[in-house]
C-alpha cells in the first residue's frame, strides 16, 4: 500500500493544466501538493455522486484534461457510473481510485469483500479505454506521465494506506476547506466563463 500524500506528490509534476477533483479522506493531503488551486474543484459531501459530477464536467469541457481522485467507498455507492463513463468515452477523463479498503470518513468500517474486489476488472469490463493498478509507489511514479498521455477514459486503481477518522463528523476538527461556490467561481475564471 502507498501513502496517499506520496501519490499526490508523484502526480503533481505531471498534472499540467488539468482540472482536478478529489474525493474521500485521502483528499485532505491534496491541498498540500496542488500547484494550481484555481483549477481544483471541490464537490464536498456528495459521496457516491462526485464521480458523476466530475464525469459531467469532463463531458462539458472536452478540451480540458479532467482528473478525478475517487474513493472505493464512494464508487461502490454508484457503480453504474463506470458504464456511463465508458459508454460516453470521454477522451479527457482520468479516473484514479484511492482504495484504502475501508470507509475512513465514518470510523474505518471495512468495505465488504475489499480484499477480493478488483476495480480495474470492473472498469475494463464496463469498457474503459485502459486500466492500471498500483501497490508500489515507484511503479506508479514511473508510469503516471505515460498514463496521463493516454486517450481516456482511463482508470487507475491504487492501494493506499487508510487514514481513519474515528470521531463522528460533527465532532471532528477540520482544516478550513474552500467552499464549493469558491472553487466553482475560481474554475470558471480560469476557463474564461463569465456569468
NORCORSUL-V103138 format. One record per backbone hydrogen bond with DSSP energy under -0.5 kcal/mol. CO is the residue of the C=O (numbers start at 1). NH is the residue of the N-H. E is the energy in kcal/mol with one decimal. If there is no record, write none. Layout:
co: [CO,CO]
nh: [NH,NH]
e: [E,E]
This chain:
co: [2,3,3,4,5,6,7,8,9,11,12,15,19,20,21,24,25,26,27,27,29,29,30,30,36,37,39,41,41,44,46,46,49,50,51,52,53,54,55,56,57,59,61,65,66,67,67,68,68,69,70,71,72,73,74,75,76,78,79,79,80,81,82,83,84,85,85,89,90,91,92,93,93,93,94,94,95,95,96,96,97,97,98,98,99,101,102,103,103,103,104,104,109,111,113,113,117,118,118,119,120,121,122,123,123,130,132,134,136,137,138,139,140,140,143,144,146,147,153,153,154,155,156,157,158,158,159,164,168,168,169,172,179,180,181,182,183,184,185,186,187,188,188,189,192]
nh: [161,6,7,8,9,10,11,12,13,14,15,18,67,41,69,27,28,29,30,31,32,33,33,34,39,40,20,22,43,46,49,50,53,54,55,56,57,58,59,60,61,62,64,19,94,21,69,70,96,23,98,75,76,77,77,78,79,81,82,83,84,85,86,87,88,89,90,91,93,152,66,95,153,154,68,96,97,156,70,98,99,158,72,100,160,111,104,106,108,109,107,165,103,114,116,117,119,121,122,123,124,125,126,127,128,155,157,159,140,141,142,143,143,144,147,148,149,150,129,130,95,132,97,134,99,160,2,166,171,172,172,174,183,184,185,186,187,188,189,190,191,192,193,192,194]
e: [-2.1,-0.8,-1.4,-2.0,-2.2,-2.2,-2.2,-2.6,-0.7,-2.2,-1.5,-1.6,-3.1,-2.6,-3.4,-1.3,-1.7,-1.7,-1.1,-0.7,-1.6,-0.6,-1.9,-2.1,-2.3,-1.6,-2.0,-0.7,-0.6,-2.7,-3.3,-1.0,-2.3,-2.7,-2.6,-2.3,-1.8,-2.1,-2.1,-2.4,-1.6,-0.5,-2.2,-2.8,-2.5,-2.6,-0.5,-0.8,-3.6,-2.4,-2.9,-2.4,-2.4,-0.8,-0.8,-1.7,-0.6,-1.9,-1.7,-0.6,-1.7,-2.9,-2.6,-2.4,-1.9,-1.6,-0.6,-0.6,-1.5,-2.3,-3.2,-0.5,-0.5,-2.1,-3.1,-0.7,-0.6,-2.9,-3.2,-0.6,-0.9,-2.9,-0.9,-0.8,-2.2,-1.8,-1.3,-1.1,-2.2,-0.7,-0.8,-2.8,-3.1,-1.8,-1.9,-1.4,-0.7,-0.7,-1.5,-2.5,-2.8,-2.7,-1.8,-1.3,-2.3,-2.3,-2.9,-2.2,-2.1,-3.1,-2.2,-0.7,-1.0,-2.1,-2.2,-2.4,-1.0,-1.6,-1.4,-1.2,-3.2,-1.8,-3.8,-2.6,-2.9,-0.6,-2.4,-0.7,-2.0,-0.6,-1.2,-0.6,-2.2,-2.3,-2.5,-2.5,-2.2,-2.5,-2.1,-2.3,-2.0,-0.6,-2.9,-0.9,-0.6]
